[in-house]
Amino acid sequence: MVRTFHVILEHDEDGWIVASCPELPGCVSQGRTVAEAMANVHEAIQVSLETRRKHGLPIDLAEVRELTVEVPA
């Protein structure tokens, strides 16, 4: 089965790119480049899913939605 997960990329104060998967709380990794951070979080997602399956834990822990908010100029 193939499933698409969202990944949030944030630049930290030390120049690293922190990648997190909001659908899997606690699933976070990092890298020096976007490509490295994405590869690392891909691995973290795979490990998280394997661990959850092994222990009978649910995969759908969080629901991610978009919300539009007006930002004052």
mmJSON file of the N, C-alpha and C atoms, coordinates in Angstrom:
{"data_MODEL":{"atom_site":{
"group_PDB":["ATOM","ATOM","ATOM","ATOM","ATOM","ATOM","ATOM","ATOM","ATOM","ATOM","ATOM","ATOM","ATOM","ATOM","ATOM","ATOM","ATOM","ATOM","ATOM","ATOM","ATOM","ATOM","ATOM","ATOM","ATOM","ATOM","ATOM","ATOM","ATOM","ATOM","ATOM","ATOM","ATOM","ATOM","ATOM","ATOM","ATOM","ATOM","ATOM","ATOM","ATOM","ATOM","ATOM","ATOM","ATOM","ATOM","ATOM","ATOM","ATOM","ATOM","ATOM","ATOM","ATOM","ATOM","ATOM","ATOM","ATOM","ATOM","ATOM","ATOM","ATOM","ATOM","ATOM","ATOM","ATOM","ATOM","ATOM","ATOM","ATOM","ATOM","ATOM","ATOM","ATOM","ATOM","ATOM","ATOM","ATOM","ATOM","ATOM","ATOM","ATOM","ATOM","ATOM","ATOM","ATOM","ATOM","ATOM","ATOM","ATOM","ATOM","ATOM","ATOM","ATOM","ATOM","ATOM","ATOM","ATOM","ATOM","ATOM","ATOM","ATOM","ATOM","ATOM","ATOM","ATOM","ATOM","ATOM","ATOM","ATOM","ATOM","ATOM","ATOM","ATOM","ATOM","ATOM","ATOM","ATOM","ATOM","ATOM","ATOM","ATOM","ATOM","ATOM","ATOM","ATOM","ATOM","ATOM","ATOM","ATOM","ATOM","ATOM","ATOM","ATOM","ATOM","ATOM","ATOM","ATOM","ATOM","ATOM","ATOM","ATOM","ATOM","ATOM","ATOM","ATOM","ATOM","ATOM","ATOM","ATOM","ATOM","ATOM","ATOM","ATOM","ATOM","ATOM","ATOM","ATOM","ATOM","ATOM","ATOM","ATOM","ATOM","ATOM","ATOM","ATOM","ATOM","ATOM","ATOM","ATOM","ATOM","ATOM","ATOM","ATOM","ATOM","ATOM","ATOM","ATOM","ATOM","ATOM","ATOM","ATOM","ATOM","ATOM","ATOM","ATOM","ATOM","ATOM","ATOM","ATOM","ATOM","ATOM","ATOM","ATOM","ATOM","ATOM","ATOM","ATOM","ATOM","ATOM","ATOM","ATOM","ATOM","ATOM","ATOM","ATOM","ATOM","ATOM","ATOM","ATOM","ATOM","ATOM","ATOM","ATOM","ATOM","ATOM","ATOM","ATOM","ATOM","ATOM"],
"id":[1,2,3,4,5,6,7,8,9,10,11,12,13,14,15,16,17,18,19,20,21,22,23,24,25,26,27,28,29,30,31,32,33,34,35,36,37,38,39,40,41,42,43,44,45,46,47,48,49,50,51,52,53,54,55,56,57,58,59,60,61,62,63,64,65,66,67,68,69,70,71,72,73,74,75,76,77,78,79,80,81,82,83,84,85,86,87,88,89,90,91,92,93,94,95,96,97,98,99,100,101,102,103,104,105,106,107,108,109,110,111,112,113,114,115,116,117,118,119,120,121,122,123,124,125,126,127,128,129,130,131,132,133,134,135,136,137,138,139,140,141,142,143,144,145,146,147,148,149,150,151,152,153,154,155,156,157,158,159,160,161,162,163,164,165,166,167,168,169,170,171,172,173,174,175,176,177,178,179,180,181,182,183,184,185,186,187,188,189,190,191,192,193,194,195,196,197,198,199,200,201,202,203,204,205,206,207,208,209,210,211,212,213,214,215,216,217,218,219],
"type_symbol":["N","C","C","N","C","C","N","C","C","N","C","C","N","C","C","N","C","C","N","C","C","N","C","C","N","C","C","N","C","C","N","C","C","N","C","C","N","C","C","N","C","C","N","C","C","N","C","C","N","C","C","N","C","C","N","C","C","N","C","C","N","C","C","N","C","C","N","C","C","N","C","C","N","C","C","N","C","C","N","C","C","N","C","C","N","C","C","N","C","C","N","C","C","N","C","C","N","C","C","N","C","C","N","C","C","N","C","C","N","C","C","N","C","C","N","C","C","N","C","C","N","C","C","N","C","C","N","C","C","N","C","C","N","C","C","N","C","C","N","C","C","N","C","C","N","C","C","N","C","C","N","C","C","N","C","C","N","C","C","N","C","C","N","C","C","N","C","C","N","C","C","N","C","C","N","C","C","N","C","C","N","C","C","N","C","C","N","C","C","N","C","C","N","C","C","N","C","C","N","C","C","N","C","C","N","C","C","N","C","C","N","C","C","N","C","C","N","C","C"],
"label_atom_id":["N","CA","C","N","CA","C","N","CA","C","N","CA","C","N","CA","C","N","CA","C","N","CA","C","N","CA","C","N","CA","C","N","CA","C","N","CA","C","N","CA","C","N","CA","C","N","CA","C","N","CA","C","N","CA","C","N","CA","C","N","CA","C","N","CA","C","N","CA","C","N","CA","C","N","CA","C","N","CA","C","N","CA","C","N","CA","C","N","CA","C","N","CA","C","N","CA","C","N","CA","C","N","CA","C","N","CA","C","N","CA","C","N","CA","C","N","CA","C","N","CA","C","N","CA","C","N","CA","C","N","CA","C","N","CA","C","N","CA","C","N","CA","C","N","CA","C","N","CA","C","N","CA","C","N","CA","C","N","CA","C","N","CA","C","N","CA","C","N","CA","C","N","CA","C","N","CA","C","N","CA","C","N","CA","C","N","CA","C","N","CA","C","N","CA","C","N","CA","C","N","CA","C","N","CA","C","N","CA","C","N","CA","C","N","CA","C","N","CA","C","N","CA","C","N","CA","C","N","CA","C","N","CA","C","N","CA","C","N","CA","C","N","CA","C","N","CA","C","N","CA","C","N","CA","C"],
"label_alt_id":[null,null,null,null,null,null,null,null,null,null,null,null,null,null,null,null,null,null,null,null,null,null,null,null,null,null,null,null,null,null,null,null,null,null,null,null,null,null,null,null,null,null,null,null,null,null,null,null,null,null,null,null,null,null,null,null,null,null,null,null,null,null,null,null,null,null,null,null,null,null,null,null,null,null,null,null,null,null,null,null,null,null,null,null,null,null,null,null,null,null,null,null,null,null,null,null,null,null,null,null,null,null,null,null,null,null,null,null,null,null,null,null,null,null,null,null,null,null,null,null,null,null,null,null,null,null,null,null,null,null,null,null,null,null,null,null,null,null,null,null,null,null,null,null,null,null,null,null,null,null,null,null,null,null,null,null,null,null,null,null,null,null,null,null,null,null,null,null,null,null,null,null,null,null,null,null,null,null,null,null,null,null,null,null,null,null,null,null,null,null,null,null,null,null,null,null,null,null,null,null,null,null,null,null,null,null,null,null,null,null,null,null,null,null,null,null,null,null,null],
"label_comp_id":["MET","MET","MET","VAL","VAL","VAL","ARG","ARG","ARG","THR","THR","THR","PHE","PHE","PHE","HIS","HIS","HIS","VAL","VAL","VAL","ILE","ILE","ILE","LEU","LEU","LEU","GLU","GLU","GLU","HIS","HIS","HIS","ASP","ASP","ASP","GLU","GLU","GLU","ASP","ASP","ASP","GLY","GLY","GLY","TRP","TRP","TRP","ILE","ILE","ILE","VAL","VAL","VAL","ALA","ALA","ALA","SER","SER","SER","CYS","CYS","CYS","PRO","PRO","PRO","GLU","GLU","GLU","LEU","LEU","LEU","PRO","PRO","PRO","GLY","GLY","GLY","CYS","CYS","CYS","VAL","VAL","VAL","SER","SER","SER","GLN","GLN","GLN","GLY","GLY","GLY","ARG","ARG","ARG","THR","THR","THR","VAL","VAL","VAL","ALA","ALA","ALA","GLU","GLU","GLU","ALA","ALA","ALA","MET","MET","MET","ALA","ALA","ALA","ASN","ASN","ASN","VAL","VAL","VAL","HIS","HIS","HIS","GLU","GLU","GLU","ALA","ALA","ALA","ILE","ILE","ILE","GLN","GLN","GLN","VAL","VAL","VAL","SER","SER","SER","LEU","LEU","LEU","GLU","GLU","GLU","THR","THR","THR","ARG","ARG","ARG","ARG","ARG","ARG","LYS","LYS","LYS","HIS","HIS","HIS","GLY","GLY","GLY","LEU","LEU","LEU","PRO","PRO","PRO","ILE","ILE","ILE","ASP","ASP","ASP","LEU","LEU","LEU","ALA","ALA","ALA","GLU","GLU","GLU","VAL","VAL","VAL","ARG","ARG","ARG","GLU","GLU","GLU","LEU","LEU","LEU","THR","THR","THR","VAL","VAL","VAL","GLU","GLU","GLU","VAL","VAL","VAL","PRO","PRO","PRO","ALA","ALA","ALA"],
"label_asym_id":["A","A","A","A","A","A","A","A","A","A","A","A","A","A","A","A","A","A","A","A","A","A","A","A","A","A","A","A","A","A","A","A","A","A","A","A","A","A","A","A","A","A","A","A","A","A","A","A","A","A","A","A","A","A","A","A","A","A","A","A","A","A","A","A","A","A","A","A","A","A","A","A","A","A","A","A","A","A","A","A","A","A","A","A","A","A","A","A","A","A","A","A","A","A","A","A","A","A","A","A","A","A","A","A","A","A","A","A","A","A","A","A","A","A","A","A","A","A","A","A","A","A","A","A","A","A","A","A","A","A","A","A","A","A","A","A","A","A","A","A","A","A","A","A","A","A","A","A","A","A","A","A","A","A","A","A","A","A","A","A","A","A","A","A","A","A","A","A","A","A","A","A","A","A","A","A","A","A","A","A","A","A","A","A","A","A","A","A","A","A","A","A","A","A","A","A","A","A","A","A","A","A","A","A","A","A","A","A","A","A","A","A","A","A","A","A","A","A","A"],
"label_entity_id":["1","1","1","1","1","1","1","1","1","1","1","1","1","1","1","1","1","1","1","1","1","1","1","1","1","1","1","1","1","1","1","1","1","1","1","1","1","1","1","1","1","1","1","1","1","1","1","1","1","1","1","1","1","1","1","1","1","1","1","1","1","1","1","1","1","1","1","1","1","1","1","1","1","1","1","1","1","1","1","1","1","1","1","1","1","1","1","1","1","1","1","1","1","1","1","1","1","1","1","1","1","1","1","1","1","1","1","1","1","1","1","1","1","1","1","1","1","1","1","1","1","1","1","1","1","1","1","1","1","1","1","1","1","1","1","1","1","1","1","1","1","1","1","1","1","1","1","1","1","1","1","1","1","1","1","1","1","1","1","1","1","1","1","1","1","1","1","1","1","1","1","1","1","1","1","1","1","1","1","1","1","1","1","1","1","1","1","1","1","1","1","1","1","1","1","1","1","1","1","1","1","1","1","1","1","1","1","1","1","1","1","1","1","1","1","1","1","1","1"],
"label_seq_id":[1,1,1,2,2,2,3,3,3,4,4,4,5,5,5,6,6,6,7,7,7,8,8,8,9,9,9,10,10,10,11,11,11,12,12,12,13,13,13,14,14,14,15,15,15,16,16,16,17,17,17,18,18,18,19,19,19,20,20,20,21,21,21,22,22,22,23,23,23,24,24,24,25,25,25,26,26,26,27,27,27,28,28,28,29,29,29,30,30,30,31,31,31,32,32,32,33,33,33,34,34,34,35,35,35,36,36,36,37,37,37,38,38,38,39,39,39,40,40,40,41,41,41,42,42,42,43,43,43,44,44,44,45,45,45,46,46,46,47,47,47,48,48,48,49,49,49,50,50,50,51,51,51,52,52,52,53,53,53,54,54,54,55,55,55,56,56,56,57,57,57,58,58,58,59,59,59,60,60,60,61,61,61,62,62,62,63,63,63,64,64,64,65,65,65,66,66,66,67,67,67,68,68,68,69,69,69,70,70,70,71,71,71,72,72,72,73,73,73],
"pdbx_PDB_ins_code":[null,null,null,null,null,null,null,null,null,null,null,null,null,null,null,null,null,null,null,null,null,null,null,null,null,null,null,null,null,null,null,null,null,null,null,null,null,null,null,null,null,null,null,null,null,null,null,null,null,null,null,null,null,null,null,null,null,null,null,null,null,null,null,null,null,null,null,null,null,null,null,null,null,null,null,null,null,null,null,null,null,null,null,null,null,null,null,null,null,null,null,null,null,null,null,null,null,null,null,null,null,null,null,null,null,null,null,null,null,null,null,null,null,null,null,null,null,null,null,null,null,null,null,null,null,null,null,null,null,null,null,null,null,null,null,null,null,null,null,null,null,null,null,null,null,null,null,null,null,null,null,null,null,null,null,null,null,null,null,null,null,null,null,null,null,null,null,null,null,null,null,null,null,null,null,null,null,null,null,null,null,null,null,null,null,null,null,null,null,null,null,null,null,null,null,null,null,null,null,null,null,null,null,null,null,null,null,null,null,null,null,null,null,null,null,null,null,null,null],
"Cartn_x":[0.842,0.0,0.891,0.495,1.21,0.325,0.91,0.174,1.016,0.372,1.059,0.943,2.072,2.105,2.576,2.117,2.586,3.895,4.766,6.025,6.169,6.453,6.698,8.201,8.718,10.153,10.335,11.189,11.483,12.995,13.457,14.884,15.152,16.094,16.395,17.513,17.829,18.813,20.242,20.496,21.844,22.046,21.03,21.158,20.652,20.167,19.613,18.178,17.728,16.335,15.674,14.674,13.95,12.704,12.529,11.392,10.525,9.243,8.334,7.101,6.504,5.304,4.145,3.24,2.182,1.189,1.054,0.137,0.674,1.972,2.604,3.344,2.647,3.277,4.581,5.591,6.898,7.791,7.286,8.076,8.797,10.054,10.838,12.244,12.826,14.219,14.79,16.011,16.64,17.698,18.182,19.259,19.844,20.996,21.641,21.006,20.398,19.73,18.29,17.458,16.083,16.077,16.903,16.962,17.36,18.353,18.794,17.704,17.054,15.987,14.821,14.474,13.377,13.729,14.952,15.379,15.353,15.799,15.838,14.435,13.529,12.173,11.427,11.765,11.188,11.522,12.778,13.202,12.503,12.38,11.716,10.246,9.582,8.19,8.089,8.977,8.965,9.163,10.121,10.392,9.188,8.593,7.426,6.282,6.035,4.951,5.223,6.461,6.826,6.627,7.046,6.913,5.447,4.641,3.216,2.539,2.871,2.28,2.691,3.975,4.495,3.787,3.45,2.835,1.314,0.741,-0.709,-1.264,-0.446,-0.884,-1.497,-2.422,-3.052,-2.073,-2.339,-1.509,-2.112,-3.427,-4.109,-4.274,-3.23,-3.274,-3.714,-3.412,-3.73,-4.348,-5.238,-5.843,-5.302,-4.805,-4.234,-5.207,-5.534,-6.437,-5.827,-6.309,-5.865,-6.901,-6.422,-7.299,-6.791,-7.675,-7.303,-7.604,-6.602,-6.728,-6.27,-7.043,-6.647,-5.558,-4.482,-3.347,-3.334,-3.356,-3.346,-2.05,-2.172,-1.002,-0.11],
"Cartn_y":[-1.177,0.0,1.246,2.225,3.505,4.558,5.391,6.452,7.717,8.839,10.13,10.778,11.248,11.964,13.39,14.308,15.685,15.798,16.68,16.945,18.456,18.906,20.32,20.52,21.481,21.808,23.161,23.191,24.433,24.6,25.808,26.095,26.496,25.808,26.158,27.194,27.645,28.722,28.297,27.0,26.506,26.156,26.439,26.176,24.817,23.995,22.69,22.865,21.921,21.886,20.751,21.114,20.144,19.728,18.43,17.881,17.074,17.377,16.632,16.203,15.124,14.564,14.761,15.718,15.993,14.853,13.965,12.835,11.792,11.809,10.861,11.663,12.074,12.893,12.269,13.101,12.647,12.17,12.12,11.668,12.879,13.044,14.227,13.794,14.497,14.278,15.607,15.577,16.82,16.523,17.59,17.463,18.825,18.832,20.102,20.707,19.865,20.327,19.806,20.368,19.88,18.415,18.065,16.681,15.732,16.119,15.279,15.174,16.292,16.279,15.411,15.497,14.686,13.208,12.869,11.467,10.941,11.754,11.33,11.175,12.094,11.978,10.834,10.544,9.382,8.111,7.991,6.836,6.823,8.003,8.087,7.674,8.045,7.66,6.144,5.565,4.113,3.377,3.829,3.192,3.365,4.549,4.796,3.869,3.723,2.854,1.388,0.954,-0.422,-0.677,0.272,0.144,0.103,0.99,1.02,-0.285,-0.8,-2.062,-3.207,-3.241,-4.304,-4.335,-3.157,-3.059,-2.896,-3.022,-2.914,-1.534,-0.514,0.865,1.44,2.38,2.97,3.843,3.94,4.798,6.188,6.274,7.565,8.234,8.899,9.545,10.994,11.662,13.083,13.349,14.301,14.723,16.111,16.292,17.573,18.256,19.493,20.282,21.642,22.287,23.653,24.638,25.778,26.846,28.153,28.932,30.231,31.301,32.132,33.205,34.506,35.56,36.866,37.452,37.86,38.432,39.939,40.763,42.212,42.655,43.658,44.174,44.994],
"Cartn_z":[0.0,0.0,0.0,-0.745,-0.794,-0.151,0.676,1.352,1.339,1.179,1.17,2.546,3.066,4.34,4.099,4.908,4.851,5.626,5.169,5.863,6.002,7.208,7.479,7.589,6.839,6.872,7.55,8.554,9.272,9.378,9.207,9.348,10.797,11.445,12.83,12.877,14.077,14.254,13.947,13.864,13.571,12.102,11.263,9.841,9.391,10.315,9.972,9.476,8.687,8.268,9.04,9.827,10.65,9.877,9.707,8.973,9.924,9.947,10.821,10.042,10.495,9.872,10.846,10.603,11.576,11.775,10.791,10.956,11.93,12.168,13.096,14.164,15.218,16.258,16.755,16.876,17.33,16.209,14.989,13.843,13.256,13.658,13.301,12.921,11.957,11.601,11.128,10.626,10.165,9.131,8.506,7.534,7.236,6.605,6.229,4.989,4.137,2.922,2.946,2.08,1.977,1.569,0.595,0.131,1.267,2.055,3.166,4.236,4.553,5.556,5.084,3.798,3.264,3.28,2.924,2.955,4.389,5.335,6.734,7.324,6.994,7.538,6.84,5.607,4.915,5.698,6.082,6.883,8.241,8.865,10.17,10.067,8.982,8.777,8.626,7.841,7.652,8.976,9.772,11.071,12.004,12.001,12.844,12.458,11.156,10.698,11.047,10.878,11.229,12.724,13.542,14.994,15.399,14.797,15.123,14.734,13.546,13.094,14.028,14.395,15.259,16.613,17.129,18.456,18.403,17.196,17.063,17.318,17.106,17.335,16.059,16.201,15.013,14.225,12.935,12.072,11.984,11.955,11.81,13.171,13.623,14.934,14.871,13.79,13.673,12.312,12.28,11.032,10.713,9.505,9.092,8.145,8.444,7.601,7.345,6.302,6.007,6.536,6.97,7.469,6.914,6.309,5.75,6.797,7.075,8.052,7.406,7.577,7.044,7.925,7.281,7.997,7.728,8.778,8.58,7.909,7.07,6.339,7.235],
"occupancy":[1.0,1.0,1.0,1.0,1.0,1.0,1.0,1.0,1.0,1.0,1.0,1.0,1.0,1.0,1.0,1.0,1.0,1.0,1.0,1.0,1.0,1.0,1.0,1.0,1.0,1.0,1.0,1.0,1.0,1.0,1.0,1.0,1.0,1.0,1.0,1.0,1.0,1.0,1.0,1.0,1.0,1.0,1.0,1.0,1.0,1.0,1.0,1.0,1.0,1.0,1.0,1.0,1.0,1.0,1.0,1.0,1.0,1.0,1.0,1.0,1.0,1.0,1.0,1.0,1.0,1.0,1.0,1.0,1.0,1.0,1.0,1.0,1.0,1.0,1.0,1.0,1.0,1.0,1.0,1.0,1.0,1.0,1.0,1.0,1.0,1.0,1.0,1.0,1.0,1.0,1.0,1.0,1.0,1.0,1.0,1.0,1.0,1.0,1.0,1.0,1.0,1.0,1.0,1.0,1.0,1.0,1.0,1.0,1.0,1.0,1.0,1.0,1.0,1.0,1.0,1.0,1.0,1.0,1.0,1.0,1.0,1.0,1.0,1.0,1.0,1.0,1.0,1.0,1.0,1.0,1.0,1.0,1.0,1.0,1.0,1.0,1.0,1.0,1.0,1.0,1.0,1.0,1.0,1.0,1.0,1.0,1.0,1.0,1.0,1.0,1.0,1.0,1.0,1.0,1.0,1.0,1.0,1.0,1.0,1.0,1.0,1.0,1.0,1.0,1.0,1.0,1.0,1.0,1.0,1.0,1.0,1.0,1.0,1.0,1.0,1.0,1.0,1.0,1.0,1.0,1.0,1.0,1.0,1.0,1.0,1.0,1.0,1.0,1.0,1.0,1.0,1.0,1.0,1.0,1.0,1.0,1.0,1.0,1.0,1.0,1.0,1.0,1.0,1.0,1.0,1.0,1.0,1.0,1.0,1.0,1.0,1.0,1.0,1.0,1.0,1.0,1.0,1.0,1.0],
"B_iso_or_equiv":[0.0,0.0,0.0,0.0,0.0,0.0,0.0,0.0,0.0,0.0,0.0,0.0,0.0,0.0,0.0,0.0,0.0,0.0,0.0,0.0,0.0,0.0,0.0,0.0,0.0,0.0,0.0,0.0,0.0,0.0,0.0,0.0,0.0,0.0,0.0,0.0,0.0,0.0,0.0,0.0,0.0,0.0,0.0,0.0,0.0,0.0,0.0,0.0,0.0,0.0,0.0,0.0,0.0,0.0,0.0,0.0,0.0,0.0,0.0,0.0,0.0,0.0,0.0,0.0,0.0,0.0,0.0,0.0,0.0,0.0,0.0,0.0,0.0,0.0,0.0,0.0,0.0,0.0,0.0,0.0,0.0,0.0,0.0,0.0,0.0,0.0,0.0,0.0,0.0,0.0,0.0,0.0,0.0,0.0,0.0,0.0,0.0,0.0,0.0,0.0,0.0,0.0,0.0,0.0,0.0,0.0,0.0,0.0,0.0,0.0,0.0,0.0,0.0,0.0,0.0,0.0,0.0,0.0,0.0,0.0,0.0,0.0,0.0,0.0,0.0,0.0,0.0,0.0,0.0,0.0,0.0,0.0,0.0,0.0,0.0,0.0,0.0,0.0,0.0,0.0,0.0,0.0,0.0,0.0,0.0,0.0,0.0,0.0,0.0,0.0,0.0,0.0,0.0,0.0,0.0,0.0,0.0,0.0,0.0,0.0,0.0,0.0,0.0,0.0,0.0,0.0,0.0,0.0,0.0,0.0,0.0,0.0,0.0,0.0,0.0,0.0,0.0,0.0,0.0,0.0,0.0,0.0,0.0,0.0,0.0,0.0,0.0,0.0,0.0,0.0,0.0,0.0,0.0,0.0,0.0,0.0,0.0,0.0,0.0,0.0,0.0,0.0,0.0,0.0,0.0,0.0,0.0,0.0,0.0,0.0,0.0,0.0,0.0,0.0,0.0,0.0,0.0,0.0,0.0],
"pdbx_formal_charge":[null,null,null,null,null,null,null,null,null,null,null,null,null,null,null,null,null,null,null,null,null,null,null,null,null,null,null,null,null,null,null,null,null,null,null,null,null,null,null,null,null,null,null,null,null,null,null,null,null,null,null,null,null,null,null,null,null,null,null,null,null,null,null,null,null,null,null,null,null,null,null,null,null,null,null,null,null,null,null,null,null,null,null,null,null,null,null,null,null,null,null,null,null,null,null,null,null,null,null,null,null,null,null,null,null,null,null,null,null,null,null,null,null,null,null,null,null,null,null,null,null,null,null,null,null,null,null,null,null,null,null,null,null,null,null,null,null,null,null,null,null,null,null,null,null,null,null,null,null,null,null,null,null,null,null,null,null,null,null,null,null,null,null,null,null,null,null,null,null,null,null,null,null,null,null,null,null,null,null,null,null,null,null,null,null,null,null,null,null,null,null,null,null,null,null,null,null,null,null,null,null,null,null,null,null,null,null,null,null,null,null,null,null,null,null,null,null,null,null],
"auth_seq_id":[1,1,1,2,2,2,3,3,3,4,4,4,5,5,5,6,6,6,7,7,7,8,8,8,9,9,9,10,10,10,11,11,11,12,12,12,13,13,13,14,14,14,15,15,15,16,16,16,17,17,17,18,18,18,19,19,19,20,20,20,21,21,21,22,22,22,23,23,23,24,24,24,25,25,25,26,26,26,27,27,27,28,28,28,29,29,29,30,30,30,31,31,31,32,32,32,33,33,33,34,34,34,35,35,35,36,36,36,37,37,37,38,38,38,39,39,39,40,40,40,41,41,41,42,42,42,43,43,43,44,44,44,45,45,45,46,46,46,47,47,47,48,48,48,49,49,49,50,50,50,51,51,51,52,52,52,53,53,53,54,54,54,55,55,55,56,56,56,57,57,57,58,58,58,59,59,59,60,60,60,61,61,61,62,62,62,63,63,63,64,64,64,65,65,65,66,66,66,67,67,67,68,68,68,69,69,69,70,70,70,71,71,71,72,72,72,73,73,73],
"auth_comp_id":["MET","MET","MET","VAL","VAL","VAL","ARG","ARG","ARG","THR","THR","THR","PHE","PHE","PHE","HIS","HIS","HIS","VAL","VAL","VAL","ILE","ILE","ILE","LEU","LEU","LEU","GLU","GLU","GLU","HIS","HIS","HIS","ASP","ASP","ASP","GLU","GLU","GLU","ASP","ASP","ASP","GLY","GLY","GLY","TRP","TRP","TRP","ILE","ILE","ILE","VAL","VAL","VAL","ALA","ALA","ALA","SER","SER","SER","CYS","CYS","CYS","PRO","PRO","PRO","GLU","GLU","GLU","LEU","LEU","LEU","PRO","PRO","PRO","GLY","GLY","GLY","CYS","CYS","CYS","VAL","VAL","VAL","SER","SER","SER","GLN","GLN","GLN","GLY","GLY","GLY","ARG","ARG","ARG","THR","THR","THR","VAL","VAL","VAL","ALA","ALA","ALA","GLU","GLU","GLU","ALA","ALA","ALA","MET","MET","MET","ALA","ALA","ALA","ASN","ASN","ASN","VAL","VAL","VAL","HIS","HIS","HIS","GLU","GLU","GLU","ALA","ALA","ALA","ILE","ILE","ILE","GLN","GLN","GLN","VAL","VAL","VAL","SER","SER","SER","LEU","LEU","LEU","GLU","GLU","GLU","THR","THR","THR","ARG","ARG","ARG","ARG","ARG","ARG","LYS","LYS","LYS","HIS","HIS","HIS","GLY","GLY","GLY","LEU","LEU","LEU","PRO","PRO","PRO","ILE","ILE","ILE","ASP","ASP","ASP","LEU","LEU","LEU","ALA","ALA","ALA","GLU","GLU","GLU","VAL","VAL","VAL","ARG","ARG","ARG","GLU","GLU","GLU","LEU","LEU","LEU","THR","THR","THR","VAL","VAL","VAL","GLU","GLU","GLU","VAL","VAL","VAL","PRO","PRO","PRO","ALA","ALA","ALA"],
"auth_asym_id":["A","A","A","A","A","A","A","A","A","A","A","A","A","A","A","A","A","A","A","A","A","A","A","A","A","A","A","A","A","A","A","A","A","A","A","A","A","A","A","A","A","A","A","A","A","A","A","A","A","A","A","A","A","A","A","A","A","A","A","A","A","A","A","A","A","A","A","A","A","A","A","A","A","A","A","A","A","A","A","A","A","A","A","A","A","A","A","A","A","A","A","A","A","A","A","A","A","A","A","A","A","A","A","A","A","A","A","A","A","A","A","A","A","A","A","A","A","A","A","A","A","A","A","A","A","A","A","A","A","A","A","A","A","A","A","A","A","A","A","A","A","A","A","A","A","A","A","A","A","A","A","A","A","A","A","A","A","A","A","A","A","A","A","A","A","A","A","A","A","A","A","A","A","A","A","A","A","A","A","A","A","A","A","A","A","A","A","A","A","A","A","A","A","A","A","A","A","A","A","A","A","A","A","A","A","A","A","A","A","A","A","A","A","A","A","A","A","A","A"],
"auth_atom_id":["N","CA","C","N","CA","C","N","CA","C","N","CA","C","N","CA","C","N","CA","C","N","CA","C","N","CA","C","N","CA","C","N","CA","C","N","CA","C","N","CA","C","N","CA","C","N","CA","C","N","CA","C","N","CA","C","N","CA","C","N","CA","C","N","CA","C","N","CA","C","N","CA","C","N","CA","C","N","CA","C","N","CA","C","N","CA","C","N","CA","C","N","CA","C","N","CA","C","N","CA","C","N","CA","C","N","CA","C","N","CA","C","N","CA","C","N","CA","C","N","CA","C","N","CA","C","N","CA","C","N","CA","C","N","CA","C","N","CA","C","N","CA","C","N","CA","C","N","CA","C","N","CA","C","N","CA","C","N","CA","C","N","CA","C","N","CA","C","N","CA","C","N","CA","C","N","CA","C","N","CA","C","N","CA","C","N","CA","C","N","CA","C","N","CA","C","N","CA","C","N","CA","C","N","CA","C","N","CA","C","N","CA","C","N","CA","C","N","CA","C","N","CA","C","N","CA","C","N","CA","C","N","CA","C","N","CA","C","N","CA","C","N","CA","C","N","CA","C","N","CA","C","N","CA","C"],
"pdbx_PDB_model_num":[1,1,1,1,1,1,1,1,1,1,1,1,1,1,1,1,1,1,1,1,1,1,1,1,1,1,1,1,1,1,1,1,1,1,1,1,1,1,1,1,1,1,1,1,1,1,1,1,1,1,1,1,1,1,1,1,1,1,1,1,1,1,1,1,1,1,1,1,1,1,1,1,1,1,1,1,1,1,1,1,1,1,1,1,1,1,1,1,1,1,1,1,1,1,1,1,1,1,1,1,1,1,1,1,1,1,1,1,1,1,1,1,1,1,1,1,1,1,1,1,1,1,1,1,1,1,1,1,1,1,1,1,1,1,1,1,1,1,1,1,1,1,1,1,1,1,1,1,1,1,1,1,1,1,1,1,1,1,1,1,1,1,1,1,1,1,1,1,1,1,1,1,1,1,1,1,1,1,1,1,1,1,1,1,1,1,1,1,1,1,1,1,1,1,1,1,1,1,1,1,1,1,1,1,1,1,1,1,1,1,1,1,1,1,1,1,1,1,1]
}}}
